[in-house]
């Protein structure tokens, strides 16, 4: 781990060693190390000209593409730090993030440019078709003087006050991570890593930068491709991916595919973002020969701080998070910051080179969460309150036992439940709200909002969902809403969450009258959907989202549709055009019709002329 340079400088050194090797592949396009470096340099010079430099933040609002990688390196080469502005976020949230971060320069693609029509700053359009020559020097690295303590990026995380907060991470932290990964797992030039995590999700950081310090190829999944299980299997096989990262929930879905099998070329699978269960560890080890690595760490500690490599034991009941990587440390402390004995439960604290500088513009919260480290000899050393409970195991590994506060992780996304409640209570029809996470089926977590309406104005569930969608990302919008007259209380007067009733879907909750399915396809779809929702009668116009559906459920539904109807429907089409049984049936019918030639249709019609309705339905089956 003695390589010299920050992550973008390590890439520059590699580009000099292997200029003609493929650096990034995206669908049918690719760029070499030399070309990627040249394009990033051009952007960096342009960014320098408009004021980007050390500790200056630049927003990036793009979808997955080669240009996104150019933007990341361009910002770092210019000396700045990038702030992901996910184009899928609601306008209200993006507006807040831009205002809060005081970002004055934004890099985007033409398709998203309209979102910044009123932005009082510089907007750079970075598309494949846009000429970069006008951005300044063509050759030569900018070589901006930077220290490892300068910022590399800032990610916004959910905040309990109702607004997200920006965690500022340094070059030292991400450099430490990628060098440790390379030292430990020895990625080679012939290797390929699949970049599939949303770039607004901090686990994406090492995906982008690790392959480029060793001459490997970064293969980028298509936009939203990480949500399409069939596509994931196809791209991993087609490209011969050797390194890939999953959130455990997504790995569960991946291994549930009908085509699940061992992929001998796949060397390493990394898990990050939420706990790895013993059942999933066992399932993976029975299916795959690749090594499985369980990473742990919050955004405030540069993606991850510990690692445990599965020992492939099929009898494990406890899955540890491992040990701290070099130049970092983990502590298990009581409320007096004293170490607890091995086996006893305490709060997990993090220290070392991986710690974030703090929260942007929030010195009070920074001081509260980042406290002086009494166990370090380094002057000014700090440690971070993770809010996670844990304990030391007898083998020296750590076990994480969940949260000690109101923060959760759902499908890998870190969420402050208090933020959802706060936004709900901003609706004029809500007096009080409490948000919890329920688990209908093992591994399937759903956010549930309980609310007490205003006596004069009780909003509908659809109104509340619409209100939240205007302010929060989709992954934070509850699946279920439960109206209550009063919340159960503990003896101390706090809401007793353990006594909140289990959410039950009802016609009132989804706000839709029952319309029975009529055609064969509609009835089959209703039967498929009923396997995912606890609802007695699924009607033609019941909305998938209102029922509590999300992208992972949609993926599994589409897999079953493919088996039964023999046609493929894209995840995008289902979530944008087919969220009801009626609409999805229409898409399937259109696809079936498109795959049937005129002669087949004419023959079928001739046969149907002499059949009864019952015989016609049997024939269609």
Secondary structure, 3 states (H helix, E strand, C coil): CCCCCCHHHHHHHHHHHCCCCEEEEECCEEEEHHHHHHHHHHHHHHHHHCCCCCCCEEEEECCCCHHHHHHHHHHHHCCCEEEECCCCCCHHHHHHHHHHHCCCEEEECHHHHHHHCCCCCEEEECCCCCCCHHHCCCCCCCCCCCCCCCEEEEEEECCCCCCCEEEEEEHHHHHHHHHHHHHHHCCCCCCEEEECCCCCCCCHHHHHHHHHHCCCEEEECCCCHHHCHHHHHHHHHHHCCCEEEECHHHHHHHHCCCCCCCCCCCCEEEECCCCCCHHHHHHHHHHCCCEEEEEECCHHHCCCCEEEECCCCCCCCCCCCEEECCCEEEEEECCCCCECCCCCCEEEEEEECCCCCEECCCHHHHHHHEEECCCCCCCCCEEEEEEEEEEECCCCCEEEEEECCCEEEECCEEEEHHHHHHHHHCCCCEEEEEEEEEEEECCEEEEEEEEEECCCCCCCHHHHHHHHHCCCCHHHCCCEEEECCCCCECCCCCECHHHCCCCCCCHHHHCCCCCCCCCHHHHHHHHHHHCCCCCCCCCCCCCCCCCCCCHHHHHHHHHHHHHHHCCCCCHHHHHHHCCCHHHHHHHHHHHHHHCCCHHHHHHHHHHHCCCCHHHHHHHHC
